[in-house]
Amino acid sequence: MSVIDQPGVRRGPSPVRERLTTLLHGSMRSKLLRNILTVVTGTAGAQAITLAFMPVITRIYGPEAYGVLGTFLSVAMMLIPVAALTYPIAIVLPRRDGDARGLVRLALATALTLAVIVALTLLFFGDQLAAALEIEIIQPYLMLIPFVMFCGAALEICQQWLFRTQRFRITASVAVGHSLLFNSMRTIAGLVQSSALVLVCTTALQQALHAAMLGLAMLRAKPYEDSHASEDERKDPSMLELARRHSDFPKFRAPVMLINAVSQHLPTLVLAAYFGPAAAGFFALCKQALTMPTNLIGKSVADVYYPRISRAIHDREPVTAMLLKATTALGLVGLVPFSLVAVFGPWLFALVFGEQWHVAGEYARWLALAEYVIFVSRPCVVAVPALSLQGRFLLFEIFSTSLRVLSLFGGALLIGNALATVQAFAVASIIIYSSLMVIVLIASRRWYAAQHSKAQHPEESFD
């Protein structure tokens, strides 16, 4: 009789169980995973609050008011990513905190200057621009755009500094508090007067409120100590020197962000111009609802992975496997929710938001497919500046935006149907973001191969 068959002899734990236990304990000790869970928890709470208020808000205001808001936000969100020429994104990258503080000052100064320029432009030429773009429905609200621009840049600066200093608990807790306060404000104001004016004005305060809450939380928190302060006693560089050192951001990253923002928000403007504010309102609600998983998990993972990928590149670690793991994980997580919307979209939107939003569910079926690919691509998107691919991706964004514009105007002018326009835009987005993931993964492998080759043959780098 073998030892295994003998009674009274206890079997040892199976190898599979041992590996699973080791993996579980290792995951619980992983600082990266804890940070992701912290950000996801905060974002989940904020999104849950927003989702709870949305059925009330959509019934208070209706599709036409949402169309005016969507058109206003489309213009504002085109400008917010470049309000500080993308210098806030660079805050995470420097090794020294002195350089990062200089980038904070540079970004704030840049954002204030550009906001003043936009305000003067809209003051003298706003009416002509609104007529030329056929967005007269937001003409009374044009002077709010510079304010939203600056506040959006300030919010991005606060968030990037907190990501750099690993203070993910602050971002998580403030996200929940901000969501509750902001949605309560919109709801109470709508109950007093349910008009597009109230909806636009209260929403314009969103960025300012969020930035102010983050700023107060940072002031109350324990002061952050620079871990590299003792390593280098050099004088902090001037803003001009930092602007030159990170010139690839305004040269390449800012145009990429602007082009991408235009292509993302152009559908609302096209639908408002060709099919009226109600069609724009249907699309705006779809985008808001479907980007929730992206903001909940995809953006949270990306926010934590960005400084992690930056450190990995500083240390010349392989990043392709890291990107593949994150992309695969997001693909599995997003499969169920986006599939449900693609199959049951019209019924779900009518049930949750009211019968008048049934058409929005038809849009959502197609946008869910595109948003799923965008959701999965988040880790690859944030790897672009860390891998210094910004010049190459400026060309990519020009091509991708051209494809989106062709799809939108093809649907609006050639077919003349709002749903066909949304379908064409969704197909173009799927092609674009699938290509982006492939390009970044190939570039990351080539980068690591080049670094590995330099390490093995250091004498060649001096030739």
C-alpha positions as CSV (number, residue, x, y, z in Angstrom):
1,M,0.0,0.0,0.0
2,S,1.4,3.4,-0.9
3,V,1.7,6.2,1.5
4,I,-1.1,8.0,-0.4
5,D,-3.5,5.1,0.2
6,Q,-2.6,4.6,3.9
7,P,-5.3,5.7,6.3
8,G,-4.3,8.3,8.9
9,V,-1.7,9.9,6.6
10,R,-2.7,13.5,5.8
11,R,-2.2,14.7,2.3
12,G,-0.2,17.8,1.7
13,P,-1.8,20.8,0.0
14,S,-2.1,20.6,-3.8
15,P,0.5,22.5,-5.9
16,V,-2.4,24.4,-7.6
17,R,-3.8,25.5,-4.2
18,E,-0.3,26.5,-3.0
19,R,0.2,28.7,-6.1
20,L,-3.2,30.3,-5.8
21,T,-2.5,31.0,-2.1
22,T,0.9,32.5,-2.9
23,L,-0.6,34.6,-5.7
24,L,-3.4,35.9,-3.4
25,H,-1.0,36.8,-0.6
26,G,1.4,38.5,-3.1
27,S,-1.5,40.5,-4.6
28,M,-2.6,41.7,-1.1
29,R,1.0,42.9,-0.4
30,S,1.3,44.6,-3.8
31,K,1.4,48.3,-3.4
32,L,0.4,48.8,-7.0
33,L,-2.8,46.7,-6.6
34,R,-3.6,48.5,-3.4
35,N,-3.3,51.9,-5.1
36,I,-5.5,50.7,-8.0
37,L,-8.1,49.4,-5.5
38,T,-8.0,52.7,-3.7
39,V,-8.6,54.8,-6.8
40,V,-11.2,52.4,-8.1
41,T,-13.1,52.4,-4.8
42,G,-13.2,56.2,-4.8
43,T,-14.2,56.5,-8.4
44,A,-16.8,53.7,-8.0
45,G,-18.4,55.7,-5.1
46,A,-18.4,58.8,-7.2
47,Q,-19.9,57.1,-10.2
48,A,-22.5,55.3,-8.1
49,I,-23.7,58.6,-6.8
50,T,-23.8,60.1,-10.3
51,L,-25.7,57.1,-11.6
52,A,-28.2,57.3,-8.7
53,F,-28.9,61.0,-9.6
54,M,-29.0,60.6,-13.4
55,P,-32.6,59.1,-13.6
56,V,-33.8,62.1,-11.6
57,I,-31.8,64.7,-13.6
58,T,-32.8,63.3,-17.0
59,R,-36.5,63.5,-16.0
60,I,-36.1,67.0,-14.7
61,Y,-34.3,68.6,-17.7
62,G,-35.2,66.4,-20.8
63,P,-33.3,65.8,-24.1
64,E,-33.3,69.4,-25.4
65,A,-31.7,70.8,-22.3
66,Y,-29.2,68.0,-22.3
67,G,-28.5,68.8,-26.0
68,V,-27.6,72.4,-25.1
69,L,-25.4,71.1,-22.2
70,G,-23.8,68.5,-24.5
71,T,-23.0,71.1,-27.1
72,F,-21.5,73.5,-24.5
73,L,-19.4,70.7,-22.9
74,S,-18.2,69.5,-26.3
75,V,-16.7,72.9,-27.0
76,A,-15.3,73.2,-23.5
77,M,-13.9,69.7,-23.4
78,M,-12.1,70.3,-26.7
79,L,-10.1,73.1,-25.0
80,I,-9.6,71.7,-21.5
81,P,-6.9,69.1,-22.5
82,V,-4.7,71.8,-24.0
83,A,-5.6,74.6,-21.5
84,A,-2.1,74.2,-20.0
85,L,-0.5,72.9,-23.2
86,T,-0.4,69.4,-21.5
87,Y,2.3,70.4,-19.0
88,P,0.3,68.9,-16.1
89,I,0.9,65.4,-17.6
90,A,4.7,66.0,-17.3
91,I,4.4,66.6,-13.5
92,V,4.7,62.8,-12.8
93,L,7.9,62.3,-14.9
94,P,10.8,64.2,-13.2
95,R,12.9,62.4,-10.6
96,R,13.2,65.5,-8.4
97,D,10.1,67.1,-6.8
98,G,11.7,70.5,-7.2
99,D,11.3,70.1,-11.0
100,A,7.8,68.9,-10.6
101,R,6.9,71.9,-8.5
102,G,8.3,74.1,-11.2
103,L,6.1,72.3,-13.7
104,V,3.1,73.0,-11.5
105,R,3.9,76.8,-11.6
106,L,4.5,76.6,-15.4
107,A,1.2,74.8,-16.0
108,L,-0.8,77.3,-13.9
109,A,0.8,80.3,-15.7
110,T,0.2,78.8,-19.1
111,A,-3.5,77.9,-18.3
112,L,-4.2,81.5,-17.0
113,T,-2.6,83.0,-20.1
114,L,-4.6,80.9,-22.6
115,A,-7.8,81.4,-20.7
116,V,-7.4,85.2,-21.0
117,I,-6.7,84.8,-24.7
118,V,-9.8,82.7,-25.3
119,A,-11.9,85.1,-23.2
120,L,-10.8,88.1,-25.3
121,T,-11.4,86.1,-28.5
122,L,-14.9,85.1,-27.5
123,L,-15.7,88.6,-26.3
124,F,-15.0,90.2,-29.7
125,F,-15.7,87.3,-32.1
126,G,-17.9,84.9,-30.1
127,D,-21.1,85.6,-32.0
128,Q,-19.4,85.2,-35.4
129,L,-17.8,81.9,-34.3
130,A,-21.1,80.5,-33.0
131,A,-22.8,81.3,-36.3
132,A,-20.0,79.9,-38.4
133,L,-20.1,76.6,-36.4
134,E,-23.9,76.5,-36.3
135,I,-23.9,76.3,-32.5
136,E,-26.0,79.4,-31.7
137,I,-27.8,77.4,-29.0
138,I,-24.8,77.9,-26.7
139,Q,-24.2,81.6,-27.7
140,P,-25.4,82.9,-24.3
141,Y,-22.9,80.7,-22.4
142,L,-19.7,81.3,-24.5
143,M,-18.0,83.4,-21.8
144,L,-18.2,80.5,-19.4
145,I,-15.8,78.5,-21.5
146,P,-12.5,80.3,-20.4
147,F,-13.6,79.8,-16.8
148,V,-14.2,76.1,-17.4
149,M,-10.9,75.9,-19.3
150,F,-8.8,77.3,-16.4
151,C,-10.6,75.3,-13.7
152,G,-10.1,72.1,-15.8
153,A,-6.4,72.8,-16.0
154,A,-6.2,73.4,-12.3
155,L,-8.0,70.2,-11.6
156,E,-5.6,68.2,-13.8
157,I,-2.6,69.8,-12.0
158,C,-3.9,68.9,-8.6
159,Q,-4.6,65.3,-9.7
160,Q,-1.2,64.8,-11.3
161,W,0.6,66.1,-8.3
162,L,-1.4,63.7,-6.1
163,F,-0.6,60.8,-8.4
164,R,3.1,61.7,-8.3
165,T,3.1,61.8,-4.5
166,Q,1.1,58.5,-4.3
167,R,-1.8,60.2,-2.4
168,F,-4.5,58.1,-3.9
169,R,-6.6,58.2,-0.8
170,I,-7.1,61.9,-1.2
171,T,-8.2,61.6,-4.8
172,A,-10.6,58.8,-3.9
173,S,-12.3,60.5,-1.0
174,V,-12.6,63.8,-2.7
175,A,-14.1,62.2,-5.8
176,V,-16.9,60.8,-3.6
177,G,-17.6,64.1,-1.8
178,H,-17.5,66.1,-5.0
179,S,-19.9,63.8,-6.8
180,L,-22.4,64.0,-4.0
181,L,-22.2,67.8,-3.7
182,F,-22.2,68.5,-7.4
183,N,-25.1,66.2,-8.3
184,S,-27.1,67.5,-5.3
185,M,-26.6,71.1,-6.5
186,R,-27.7,70.3,-10.1
187,T,-30.8,68.5,-8.8
188,I,-31.9,71.1,-6.3
189,A,-31.4,73.9,-8.9
190,G,-33.4,71.9,-11.5
191,L,-36.3,71.5,-9.1
192,V,-36.3,75.3,-8.7
193,Q,-36.1,75.9,-12.4
194,S,-35.6,73.1,-15.0
195,S,-34.0,75.0,-17.9
196,A,-30.9,74.7,-20.1
197,L,-29.6,77.9,-18.4
198,V,-29.6,76.3,-15.0
199,L,-28.1,73.0,-16.2
200,V,-25.3,74.6,-18.1
201,C,-24.4,77.1,-15.3
202,T,-24.4,74.5,-12.5
203,T,-22.3,72.1,-14.7
204,A,-19.8,74.9,-15.4
205,L,-18.9,74.9,-11.7
206,Q,-18.0,71.2,-11.7
207,Q,-14.3,71.6,-12.5
208,A,-13.9,74.5,-10.1
209,L,-15.6,72.7,-7.3
210,H,-13.5,69.6,-7.7
211,A,-10.2,71.5,-8.0
212,A,-11.0,73.5,-4.8
213,M,-11.9,70.4,-2.8
214,L,-8.6,68.7,-3.9
215,G,-6.7,71.9,-3.0
216,L,-8.2,72.1,0.5
217,A,-7.5,68.4,1.0
218,M,-3.9,68.8,0.1
219,L,-3.5,71.8,2.5
220,R,-4.9,69.7,5.4
221,A,-2.8,66.7,4.6
222,K,0.6,66.0,6.0
223,P,3.4,67.8,4.1
224,Y,5.0,65.7,1.4
225,E,8.8,65.1,1.8
226,D,11.0,65.0,-1.3
227,S,12.7,61.6,-1.3
228,H,15.4,62.8,-3.7
229,A,16.1,66.2,-2.0
230,S,19.2,65.0,-0.3
231,E,20.6,63.4,-3.5
232,D,20.9,66.6,-5.5
233,E,21.3,70.1,-4.0
234,R,21.0,71.9,-7.4
235,K,18.9,75.1,-7.6
236,D,15.4,74.5,-8.9
237,P,15.2,75.2,-12.6
238,S,13.3,78.2,-13.9
239,M,10.0,77.9,-15.7
240,L,11.6,78.8,-19.0
241,E,14.2,76.0,-18.6
242,L,11.5,73.5,-17.7
243,A,9.4,74.7,-20.7
244,R,12.4,73.9,-22.9
245,R,13.2,70.6,-21.2
246,H,9.6,69.4,-21.7
247,S,9.0,71.1,-25.0
248,D,7.7,67.8,-26.5
249,F,4.5,68.2,-24.6
250,P,3.3,71.5,-26.2
251,K,4.9,70.5,-29.6
252,F,3.5,67.0,-29.8
253,R,1.3,66.0,-26.9
254,A,-0.9,69.1,-27.0
255,P,-1.8,68.9,-30.7
256,V,-2.5,65.2,-30.2
257,M,-4.8,65.9,-27.2
258,L,-6.5,68.7,-29.1
259,I,-7.1,66.6,-32.2
260,N,-8.3,63.7,-30.1
261,A,-10.7,65.9,-28.1
262,V,-12.1,67.5,-31.2
263,S,-12.7,64.1,-32.8
264,Q,-14.3,62.7,-29.6
265,H,-16.7,65.7,-29.1
266,L,-17.4,66.6,-32.7
267,P,-20.3,64.1,-32.9
268,T,-22.4,66.2,-30.5
269,L,-21.7,69.4,-32.5
270,V,-22.5,67.6,-35.8
271,L,-25.8,66.1,-34.4
272,A,-26.8,69.5,-32.9
273,A,-26.1,71.3,-36.2
274,Y,-27.8,68.8,-38.6
275,F,-30.4,67.1,-36.4
276,G,-31.3,69.5,-33.6
277,P,-30.6,69.7,-29.8
278,A,-32.6,66.6,-29.0
279,A,-30.3,64.3,-31.1
280,A,-27.3,66.0,-29.4
281,G,-28.9,65.3,-26.0
282,F,-29.4,61.6,-26.8
283,F,-25.8,61.3,-27.8
284,A,-24.6,63.3,-24.8
285,L,-26.4,61.1,-22.3
286,C,-25.1,58.0,-24.1
287,K,-21.5,59.2,-23.8
288,Q,-22.0,60.1,-20.1
289,A,-23.5,56.7,-19.2
290,L,-21.1,54.6,-21.3
291,T,-17.9,56.4,-20.1
292,M,-18.7,55.5,-16.5
293,P,-16.9,52.1,-16.7
294,T,-14.0,53.8,-18.4
295,N,-13.8,56.4,-15.7
296,L,-14.5,53.9,-13.0
297,I,-11.9,51.2,-13.8
298,G,-10.0,52.1,-17.0
299,K,-9.0,55.6,-15.9
300,S,-8.3,54.5,-12.4
301,V,-5.9,51.8,-13.6
302,A,-4.3,54.2,-16.1
303,D,-3.8,56.9,-13.3
304,V,-1.9,54.4,-11.2
305,Y,-0.1,52.7,-14.1
306,Y,1.2,56.0,-15.5
307,P,3.7,56.7,-12.7
308,R,4.5,53.0,-12.4
309,I,5.3,52.8,-16.1
310,S,7.4,56.0,-15.9
311,R,9.5,54.4,-13.1
312,A,9.8,51.1,-15.0
313,I,11.1,53.1,-18.0
314,H,13.6,55.0,-15.7
315,D,14.8,51.6,-14.4
316,R,14.8,50.0,-17.9
317,E,12.3,47.3,-17.0
318,P,10.2,45.5,-19.6
319,V,6.9,47.2,-19.9
320,T,5.2,45.2,-22.7
321,A,4.1,42.4,-20.3
322,M,2.8,45.0,-17.8
323,L,0.7,46.6,-20.6
324,L,-0.6,43.3,-21.9
325,K,-1.7,42.2,-18.4
326,A,-3.5,45.4,-17.8
327,T,-5.1,45.4,-21.2
328,T,-6.3,41.7,-20.9
329,A,-7.7,42.3,-17.4
330,L,-9.7,45.4,-18.6
331,G,-10.9,43.3,-21.5
332,L,-12.4,40.7,-19.2
333,V,-13.8,43.2,-16.8
334,G,-15.6,45.3,-19.4
335,L,-17.0,42.4,-21.4
336,V,-20.2,41.9,-19.4
337,P,-21.4,45.5,-18.9
338,F,-20.7,46.7,-22.5
339,S,-22.3,43.5,-23.9
340,L,-25.5,44.1,-21.9
341,V,-25.8,47.7,-23.3
342,A,-25.1,46.4,-26.9
343,V,-28.0,43.9,-26.6
344,F,-30.5,45.6,-24.3
345,G,-29.7,49.3,-24.9
346,P,-33.1,50.8,-25.8
347,W,-35.0,48.9,-23.1
348,L,-32.4,49.8,-20.4
349,F,-32.3,53.5,-21.3
350,A,-36.1,53.8,-21.3
351,L,-36.3,52.0,-18.0
352,V,-33.6,53.9,-16.2
353,F,-33.9,57.4,-17.7
354,G,-37.5,57.6,-18.8
355,E,-39.4,56.6,-22.0
356,Q,-38.3,59.8,-23.8
357,W,-34.7,58.5,-23.8
358,H,-35.5,55.3,-25.8
359,V,-33.8,56.6,-28.9
360,A,-30.6,57.2,-26.8
361,G,-30.6,53.5,-26.2
362,E,-30.4,52.8,-29.9
363,Y,-27.3,55.1,-30.1
364,A,-25.9,53.3,-27.0
365,R,-25.9,49.9,-28.7
366,W,-23.3,51.1,-31.2
367,L,-21.4,53.4,-28.8
368,A,-21.0,50.5,-26.3
369,L,-18.9,48.6,-28.8
370,A,-16.6,51.6,-29.4
371,E,-16.4,52.5,-25.7
372,Y,-15.4,48.9,-24.9
373,V,-12.3,49.2,-27.1
374,I,-11.5,52.7,-25.6
375,F,-11.9,51.2,-22.1
376,V,-9.5,48.4,-22.9
377,S,-6.9,50.7,-24.5
378,R,-6.4,53.0,-21.4
379,P,-3.1,51.4,-20.3
380,C,-1.6,51.8,-23.8
381,V,-2.7,55.4,-24.1
382,V,-1.0,56.5,-20.9
383,A,2.2,54.7,-22.0
384,V,2.6,57.1,-25.0
385,P,4.4,60.0,-23.2
386,A,6.4,57.6,-21.0
387,L,7.7,55.8,-24.1
388,S,8.4,59.2,-25.8
389,L,6.0,58.3,-28.7
390,Q,4.4,61.7,-28.8
391,G,5.8,62.8,-32.1
392,R,4.8,59.6,-33.8
393,F,1.3,59.8,-32.3
394,L,0.7,63.3,-33.6
395,L,0.7,61.8,-37.1
396,F,-1.5,59.0,-35.8
397,E,-4.1,61.4,-34.4
398,I,-4.2,63.4,-37.6
399,F,-5.1,60.2,-39.5
400,S,-7.6,59.0,-36.9
401,T,-9.3,62.3,-36.7
402,S,-9.6,62.5,-40.4
403,L,-11.3,59.0,-40.3
404,R,-13.7,60.2,-37.6
405,V,-14.6,63.4,-39.5
406,L,-15.2,61.5,-42.7
407,S,-17.5,59.0,-40.9
408,L,-19.5,61.8,-39.2
409,F,-20.1,63.9,-42.2
410,G,-20.6,60.8,-44.4
411,G,-23.5,59.8,-42.1
412,A,-24.9,63.3,-41.7
413,L,-24.6,64.6,-45.3
414,L,-24.7,61.4,-47.5
415,I,-27.2,59.3,-45.5
416,G,-28.9,62.1,-43.6
417,N,-29.8,60.0,-40.6
418,A,-28.7,60.6,-37.0
419,L,-28.4,56.9,-36.1
420,A,-26.3,56.2,-39.2
421,T,-24.0,59.0,-38.2
422,V,-23.5,57.5,-34.7
423,Q,-22.9,54.0,-36.2
424,A,-20.3,55.4,-38.6
425,F,-18.5,57.2,-35.7
426,A,-18.5,54.0,-33.6
427,V,-17.0,51.9,-36.3
428,A,-14.3,54.5,-36.9
429,S,-13.5,54.6,-33.1
430,I,-13.1,50.8,-33.0
431,I,-10.6,50.8,-35.8
432,I,-8.6,53.7,-34.3
433,Y,-8.2,52.4,-30.8
434,S,-7.5,48.8,-31.9
435,S,-4.7,50.1,-34.1
436,L,-3.4,52.3,-31.2
437,M,-3.0,49.3,-28.9
438,V,-1.1,47.3,-31.5
439,I,1.2,50.2,-32.2
440,V,2.0,50.9,-28.6
441,L,2.7,47.2,-27.7
442,I,5.0,46.9,-30.7
443,A,6.8,50.1,-29.8
444,S,7.3,49.0,-26.2
445,R,8.9,45.7,-27.3
446,R,11.2,47.6,-29.6
447,W,12.1,50.0,-26.9
448,Y,13.0,47.3,-24.4
449,A,15.0,45.4,-27.1
450,A,17.0,48.6,-27.8
451,Q,17.7,49.2,-24.1
452,H,18.7,45.5,-23.7
453,S,21.1,45.8,-26.7
454,K,22.7,49.0,-25.2
455,A,23.2,47.2,-21.9
456,Q,24.9,44.3,-23.6
457,H,27.0,46.4,-25.9
458,P,27.6,49.7,-24.0
459,E,30.6,50.6,-26.2
460,E,28.2,51.0,-29.3
461,S,26.3,53.8,-27.6
462,F,29.4,56.0,-27.7
463,D,30.1,55.4,-31.4
